[in-house]
Amino acid sequence: MSESQKKILELLESKKINVDEAYRLLSILEPEAKAREGAAGAERPVKATGKYLRVTVQPDPEHERAGDVDRVNVRVPMSLIRSGMKFSALLPEEARDKVGDALRDKGIDFDMRNLKPEDFDELIEALSELEVDVRSSDGEMVRVFVE
């Protein structure tokens, strides 16, 4: 972590700036940090990942001709997913506990305190290989994929 990043987090902790301001400042610093990492770690291969997580629902052609159809086309930037995961580190301890309790109530054993930056990268990389295709009983085609 760079000195600039530490300073921003200290300002956030002392409530001199809010979370949105801290995020904007850290976002400005991110390209500089990536440039330094690229120069220092040039031997590490970088795997290309998709830019968007897509969810589409295409209606059955028969229903489409009848005109009574709904279409879904959601395109979420992977950078938004990555940013959202980074924001989880800024959650107060009580909020993390509540999220953990809610997940456990649903049968998911997951503790946000155990997340590390390398976990984010691993998740994003795993998502880049995700592809789900489902045809419903009424003929709708549901697709979840990364492009």
C-alpha positions in Angstrom: 0.0 0.0 0.0 1.4 3.4 -1.0 1.8 6.3 1.4 -0.9 8.2 -0.5 -3.4 5.4 0.0 -2.5 5.2 3.7 -3.1 8.9 4.0 -6.5 8.7 2.3 -7.5 5.9 4.7 -6.3 7.9 7.7 -8.4 10.9 6.5 -11.4 8.6 6.2 -10.8 7.1 9.6 -10.6 10.5 11.2 -13.8 11.5 9.4 -12.2 14.4 7.5 -13.5 12.9 4.3 -16.4 10.6 3.6 -16.4 7.2 1.9 -17.3 8.6 -1.5 -14.5 11.1 -1.4 -12.0 8.4 -0.3 -13.2 6.1 -3.1 -12.7 8.9 -5.7 -9.2 9.7 -4.4 -8.2 6.0 -4.3 -9.6 5.6 -7.9 -7.4 8.4 -9.0 -4.4 6.7 -7.5 -5.2 3.3 -8.9 -3.8 3.8 -12.4 -0.5 5.1 -10.9 -0.3 2.0 -8.7 -1.0 -0.3 -11.6 1.7 1.4 -13.7 4.2 0.9 -10.8 3.2 -2.7 -10.4 3.4 -3.3 -14.2 7.0 -2.0 -14.2 8.0 -4.0 -11.1 6.2 -7.2 -11.9 6.6 -7.4 -15.7 7.5 -11.1 -15.5 4.1 -12.0 -14.1 1.7 -13.0 -16.9 -1.6 -11.2 -17.0 -4.7 -13.2 -17.9 -7.2 -11.3 -20.0 -10.6 -11.1 -18.3 -13.9 -10.0 -19.6 -15.2 -6.4 -19.2 -18.8 -7.2 -18.4 -20.9 -9.7 -16.5 -24.0 -10.2 -18.7 -27.4 -11.6 -17.8 -29.9 -12.0 -20.6 -33.4 -13.5 -20.9 -34.6 -14.1 -24.4 -38.3 -15.1 -24.8 -39.6 -18.1 -26.7 -40.1 -17.2 -30.4 -43.8 -18.1 -30.2 -44.4 -15.8 -27.2 -42.4 -13.1 -28.9 -44.7 -13.1 -32.0 -47.7 -12.8 -29.7 -46.2 -9.7 -28.2 -46.6 -10.6 -24.5 -42.9 -10.9 -23.6 -40.4 -9.4 -21.3 -36.8 -9.1 -22.2 -33.9 -8.8 -19.8 -30.5 -7.6 -20.8 -28.2 -6.7 -17.9 -24.6 -5.7 -18.4 -22.5 -5.1 -15.2 -19.0 -3.8 -15.6 -16.5 -6.1 -13.9 -14.8 -2.9 -12.5 -18.0 -2.2 -10.6 -17.9 -5.7 -9.1 -14.3 -5.2 -8.1 -15.0 -1.8 -6.6 -17.9 -3.2 -4.7 -15.7 -5.9 -3.2 -13.2 -3.3 -2.2 -15.9 -1.3 -0.5 -16.6 -4.3 1.7 -13.3 -3.6 3.5 -14.7 -0.2 4.6 -17.8 -1.7 6.3 -17.9 -1.2 10.0 -17.3 -4.3 12.1 -21.0 -4.5 13.2 -22.2 -4.4 9.6 -19.8 -7.2 8.6 -21.1 -9.3 11.5 -24.7 -8.7 10.4 -23.9 -9.6 6.8 -22.1 -12.8 8.1 -25.1 -13.7 10.3 -27.6 -13.2 7.4 -25.5 -15.4 5.1 -25.2 -18.1 7.7 -29.0 -18.0 8.2 -29.3 -18.8 4.5 -26.8 -21.7 4.8 -23.8 -19.8 3.4 -20.7 -20.0 5.6 -18.8 -16.9 4.6 -16.9 -14.4 6.7 -16.1 -11.0 5.1 -13.2 -10.5 7.5 -11.3 -13.3 5.8 -11.3 -11.6 2.4 -7.9 -10.6 1.0 -7.1 -8.6 -2.1 -5.9 -11.7 -3.9 -9.3 -13.3 -3.2 -10.9 -10.5 -5.3 -8.6 -11.2 -8.2 -9.3 -14.9 -8.0 -13.1 -14.3 -7.9 -12.9 -11.9 -10.9 -10.8 -14.5 -12.8 -13.2 -17.3 -12.0 -16.1 -15.1 -13.1 -14.4 -14.5 -16.4 -14.8 -18.3 -17.2 -18.5 -18.3 -16.1 -21.1 -19.3 -18.6 -24.6 -20.5 -17.7 -27.3 -21.3 -20.3 -30.8 -22.4 -19.1 -33.9 -23.0 -21.2 -37.1 -22.7 -19.0 -40.1 -24.8 -19.4 -41.9 -22.0 -21.2 -39.1 -21.7 -23.7 -37.2 -18.7 -22.4 -33.5 -18.8 -22.7 -31.6 -17.4 -19.7 -27.8 -16.7 -20.1 -25.3 -15.6 -17.6 -21.8 -15.0 -19.0 -18.8 -12.7 -19.2 -17.9 -10.8 -22.3 
